[in-house]
Amino acid sequence: MTRTRTPALTGARIDRADHVRGDADRLAAALGDRRARLLLLDALDPVVEDGLLGWTSLGLIDDGAEPLFLGLLDDIPHFAPLPADVSRIDGRSRSAWAALTLLAADEAALYASARSLVAWHASYRFCANCGSGTVIAKGGWQRDCDGCGAQHFPRTDPVVIMLARHGDANGVERVLVGHGVGFPSGRMSALAGFVEPGESIEEAVRRELFEEAGVVAETVEYIASQPWPFASSLMIGCLAEVADPTLTLDTKEVDAAIWVTREEVAAALAGEEGARFLAPPPIAIARTLLETWLG
């Protein structure tokens, strides 16, 4: 079994406390707790203070904003604010990336959860079943339709992200990295794509590798997963064995791709001048996959 590095944005210490979410009396007690804390957000971006997430008293929540229950941390209720005006909220904004690099792993994981939750509420104000308005329920982990009574829950989209690897006749193994359309110049990463209805993880890995790079994966090995709040996805990291390294790229998705050796990956991860490509940032599970393969 491959020894796996721990992906960023995982390891939050908070107790999600479903027993509080689903109990009206306990939730009311949490809302009335004088110790209750409210996450400071600038739209969806974190407010970082001395390398830590910024918090304030729940009693200082803005007028019209609604508190979303994140859970209990050291037995203290913690909440995130859903503003009354959600027009500034963009679940695909990536401006928080720099701030995330300043946070400890558990802090970054807690922020990622809060960001995804707030973004979901901002975009799910109407029922997909009948079009009526929806209201917050279960402390923010559900929305109920005022019209037909349908219950809606926070959405997470599964995404496979994978390193294809190929060993040549001399026993030299290489992995495939690609430059996605819209990536910064020189940046290369593992290939990725959404899992489609009716697919297993392995089937999605094989399909995406074939569609984007024209390679046929044989065995697929699960490595690790990562919640990704830009927007709300679950990144499912895998390694896949490929017999034939010949590439046929879908240039609408990946405009360049290369097979790289361990030495080339090590140079990229170290940020060496003259490295063959720019490695994914530390918060990305693609970097975890490269580190795991290298190790």
C-alpha positions as CSV (number, residue, x, y, z in Angstrom):
1,M,0.0,0.0,0.0
2,T,1.2,3.5,-0.8
3,R,2.2,5.6,2.2
4,T,0.0,8.7,1.9
5,R,0.8,12.3,2.9
6,T,-2.0,14.1,4.6
7,P,-3.9,16.5,2.3
8,A,-4.4,20.1,3.3
9,L,-7.9,21.3,4.4
10,T,-8.4,18.2,6.4
11,G,-8.1,17.6,10.2
12,A,-10.5,20.1,11.7
13,R,-10.8,19.6,15.4
14,I,-14.4,20.8,15.6
15,D,-17.2,18.5,16.7
16,R,-19.9,18.9,14.1
17,A,-22.4,18.0,16.9
18,D,-25.3,16.6,14.9
19,H,-27.1,16.0,18.3
20,V,-27.2,19.8,18.6
21,R,-28.2,20.5,15.0
22,G,-31.2,18.2,15.2
23,D,-32.5,19.3,18.7
24,A,-34.3,22.7,18.8
25,D,-33.7,23.1,22.5
26,R,-30.0,22.4,22.3
27,L,-29.6,24.6,19.3
28,A,-31.4,27.4,21.1
29,A,-29.1,27.0,24.0
30,A,-26.0,27.1,21.7
31,L,-27.4,30.3,20.1
32,G,-27.9,31.8,23.6
33,D,-24.5,30.8,25.0
34,R,-22.5,33.9,25.9
35,R,-19.3,32.1,24.9
36,A,-20.5,31.4,21.4
37,R,-18.1,32.6,18.7
38,L,-18.8,33.9,15.2
39,L,-16.3,33.5,12.3
40,L,-15.1,36.7,10.8
41,L,-15.5,36.7,7.0
42,D,-14.9,39.3,4.3
43,A,-17.6,38.0,1.9
44,L,-16.3,34.4,1.7
45,D,-12.7,35.2,2.5
46,P,-11.2,34.5,6.0
47,V,-10.1,37.3,8.2
48,V,-6.7,36.0,9.5
49,E,-5.2,37.5,12.7
50,D,-1.7,36.5,13.7
51,G,-1.9,33.3,11.7
52,L,-5.3,32.3,13.2
53,L,-8.9,32.6,12.0
54,G,-10.6,35.7,13.3
55,W,-13.6,35.3,15.6
56,T,-15.9,37.6,17.4
57,S,-18.9,37.3,19.8
58,L,-22.0,35.8,18.2
59,G,-23.9,38.7,19.7
60,L,-22.1,41.0,17.3
61,I,-23.6,39.4,14.2
62,D,-24.7,41.9,11.6
63,D,-28.4,42.9,11.4
64,G,-30.2,40.5,9.1
65,A,-27.4,38.0,9.0
66,E,-28.3,34.4,10.0
67,P,-25.9,32.2,12.1
68,L,-24.9,28.8,10.7
69,F,-23.9,26.3,13.4
70,L,-20.4,24.9,12.6
71,G,-20.2,22.8,15.8
72,L,-18.5,22.7,19.2
73,L,-14.8,23.5,19.6
74,D,-13.6,22.9,23.2
75,D,-17.3,22.7,24.1
76,I,-17.9,26.3,22.8
77,P,-20.5,26.8,20.0
78,H,-19.0,28.2,16.8
79,F,-21.0,29.8,14.0
80,A,-20.5,31.3,10.6
81,P,-22.5,34.3,9.3
82,L,-24.8,34.1,6.3
83,P,-25.2,37.8,5.4
84,A,-28.6,39.2,4.5
85,D,-27.2,40.5,1.2
86,V,-25.6,37.5,-0.6
87,S,-24.8,39.3,-3.8
88,R,-21.1,39.5,-3.0
89,I,-20.7,35.8,-2.3
90,D,-19.0,33.9,-5.1
91,G,-18.4,30.2,-4.3
92,R,-15.7,30.0,-7.0
93,S,-13.6,32.9,-5.8
94,R,-10.0,31.9,-5.2
95,S,-8.8,35.0,-3.4
96,A,-8.6,33.1,-0.2
97,W,-5.8,30.9,-1.4
98,A,-3.0,33.2,-0.1
99,A,-4.7,33.5,3.3
100,L,-5.0,29.7,3.6
101,T,-1.2,29.4,3.5
102,L,-1.0,31.4,6.7
103,L,-3.3,29.1,8.7
104,A,-2.5,25.9,10.6
105,A,-4.0,22.7,9.1
106,D,-6.9,22.4,11.5
107,E,-7.8,26.2,11.1
108,A,-7.7,25.9,7.3
109,A,-9.9,22.8,7.4
110,L,-12.5,24.6,9.6
111,Y,-12.5,27.6,7.3
112,A,-13.0,25.3,4.3
113,S,-16.1,23.8,5.8
114,A,-17.5,27.1,6.8
115,R,-16.8,28.6,3.3
116,S,-18.6,25.7,1.6
117,L,-21.6,25.9,3.9
118,V,-22.1,29.7,3.5
119,A,-21.7,29.5,-0.3
120,W,-24.3,26.7,-0.5
121,H,-26.8,28.8,1.4
122,A,-26.2,31.8,-0.8
123,S,-26.9,29.8,-3.9
124,Y,-29.8,27.7,-2.7
125,R,-32.4,30.1,-1.7
126,F,-35.1,28.6,-3.9
127,C,-36.4,25.0,-4.1
128,A,-35.2,23.0,-7.0
129,N,-38.5,21.0,-6.9
130,C,-41.1,23.8,-7.0
131,G,-39.3,27.1,-7.1
132,S,-40.6,28.4,-3.8
133,G,-38.3,30.1,-1.3
134,T,-36.3,28.0,1.2
135,V,-35.5,28.6,4.8
136,I,-32.6,27.5,7.1
137,A,-33.2,24.4,9.2
138,K,-31.1,22.1,11.4
139,G,-28.7,24.9,12.4
140,G,-27.8,25.5,8.8
141,W,-27.2,22.0,7.6
142,Q,-30.6,21.8,5.8
143,R,-33.0,24.1,3.9
144,D,-36.7,23.5,3.9
145,C,-39.0,24.6,1.1
146,D,-41.9,26.9,2.1
147,G,-44.0,25.6,-0.8
148,C,-43.8,21.9,-1.2
149,G,-41.9,21.0,2.1
150,A,-38.9,19.4,0.3
151,Q,-35.7,19.2,2.3
152,H,-32.4,20.2,0.8
153,F,-28.9,19.5,2.1
154,P,-25.5,21.0,1.4
155,R,-24.1,19.8,-1.9
156,T,-20.7,18.3,-2.4
157,D,-19.6,17.3,-5.9
158,P,-17.2,14.3,-6.2
159,V,-14.1,15.0,-8.4
160,V,-11.4,12.4,-9.2
161,I,-7.9,13.8,-9.5
162,M,-5.2,11.4,-10.5
163,L,-1.6,10.9,-11.5
164,A,-1.2,8.5,-14.3
165,R,2.1,6.6,-14.0
166,H,4.1,4.6,-16.5
167,G,7.3,2.6,-16.2
168,D,9.5,2.1,-19.2
169,A,11.6,-1.0,-20.1
170,N,14.5,0.2,-18.0
171,G,12.3,0.4,-14.9
172,V,12.2,4.3,-14.9
173,E,8.8,5.4,-13.7
174,R,7.2,8.7,-14.7
175,V,3.9,10.5,-13.9
176,L,1.8,12.6,-16.1
177,V,1.1,16.3,-15.3
178,G,-0.9,18.7,-17.4
179,H,-1.4,22.4,-17.9
180,G,-5.1,23.1,-17.6
181,V,-6.6,25.9,-19.7
182,G,-6.5,29.0,-17.6
183,F,-3.6,27.8,-15.3
184,P,-0.8,30.2,-14.7
185,S,2.1,29.9,-17.1
186,G,4.3,26.9,-16.3
187,R,1.9,25.5,-13.7
188,M,1.2,21.8,-14.1
189,S,-0.9,19.5,-12.0
190,A,-2.6,16.1,-11.9
191,L,-5.5,15.7,-14.3
192,A,-9.0,15.8,-12.8
193,G,-12.7,15.7,-13.6
194,F,-16.2,15.3,-12.1
195,V,-17.6,11.9,-11.3
196,E,-20.6,11.4,-13.5
197,P,-23.9,9.7,-12.4
198,G,-23.6,5.9,-12.5
199,E,-19.8,5.9,-12.3
200,S,-17.5,4.4,-9.7
201,I,-14.3,6.2,-8.7
202,E,-12.2,3.8,-10.8
203,E,-14.5,4.3,-13.9
204,A,-14.3,8.0,-13.6
205,V,-10.5,7.9,-13.3
206,R,-10.2,5.8,-16.5
207,R,-12.7,7.9,-18.4
208,E,-11.1,11.3,-17.5
209,L,-7.6,10.1,-18.3
210,F,-8.7,8.8,-21.7
211,E,-10.8,11.9,-22.5
212,E,-8.2,14.4,-21.5
213,A,-5.0,12.7,-22.4
214,G,-5.9,9.7,-24.5
215,V,-4.2,7.2,-22.2
216,V,-5.8,3.9,-21.0
217,A,-5.5,3.3,-17.3
218,E,-5.2,-0.3,-16.1
219,T,-5.1,-0.5,-12.3
220,V,-6.4,2.4,-10.1
221,E,-5.3,3.0,-6.6
222,Y,-7.1,5.3,-4.2
223,I,-4.7,7.5,-2.2
224,A,-6.6,10.2,-0.2
225,S,-9.4,12.7,-0.4
226,Q,-9.8,16.4,0.3
227,P,-12.7,18.7,0.7
228,W,-12.2,21.6,-1.7
229,P,-14.3,24.7,-1.1
230,F,-13.7,26.5,-4.5
231,A,-16.6,25.7,-5.1
232,S,-17.7,22.8,-2.9
233,S,-16.2,19.5,-4.1
234,L,-14.7,16.3,-2.7
235,M,-11.4,15.7,-4.4
236,I,-10.7,11.9,-4.6
237,G,-7.0,11.4,-5.2
238,C,-5.8,8.3,-7.1
239,L,-2.8,6.8,-8.9
240,A,-3.4,4.9,-12.1
241,E,-1.1,2.6,-14.1
242,V,-0.8,3.2,-17.8
243,A,0.9,0.8,-20.2
244,D,1.1,3.0,-23.3
245,P,2.3,6.6,-22.6
246,T,1.3,8.0,-26.0
247,L,-0.7,11.2,-25.4
248,T,-3.7,12.6,-27.4
249,L,-4.8,15.8,-25.6
250,D,-8.2,17.3,-25.4
251,T,-6.9,20.9,-25.8
252,K,-10.2,22.4,-24.6
253,E,-9.3,21.1,-21.2
254,V,-5.6,20.4,-21.1
255,D,-3.4,22.4,-23.5
256,A,-0.1,20.8,-22.6
257,A,1.0,17.6,-20.7
258,I,4.3,15.9,-20.0
259,W,5.6,12.8,-18.4
260,V,8.1,13.7,-15.6
261,T,10.6,11.7,-13.7
262,R,11.1,11.6,-9.9
263,E,14.1,14.0,-10.2
264,E,11.9,16.4,-12.2
265,V,9.1,16.2,-9.6
266,A,11.5,16.7,-6.7
267,A,12.9,19.8,-8.4
268,A,9.5,21.2,-9.0
269,L,8.3,20.6,-5.4
270,A,11.5,22.2,-4.1
271,G,10.8,25.3,-6.3
272,E,14.2,25.0,-7.9
273,E,15.2,27.5,-10.6
274,G,15.0,25.7,-14.0
275,A,12.6,23.1,-12.8
276,R,10.6,21.6,-15.7
277,F,7.3,22.8,-14.3
278,L,5.7,24.8,-11.5
279,A,4.3,22.5,-8.9
280,P,0.7,22.8,-7.5
281,P,0.4,24.9,-4.3
282,P,0.7,23.3,-0.9
283,I,-3.1,23.4,-0.3
284,A,-3.9,21.4,-3.4
285,I,-4.2,17.6,-3.2
286,A,-2.4,17.4,-6.5
287,R,0.7,18.3,-4.5
288,T,-0.1,15.5,-2.0
289,L,-0.3,13.0,-4.8
290,L,3.1,14.1,-6.2
291,E,4.7,14.0,-2.7
292,T,3.1,10.5,-2.1
293,W,4.4,9.2,-5.4
294,L,7.9,10.7,-4.8
295,G,8.0,9.3,-1.3
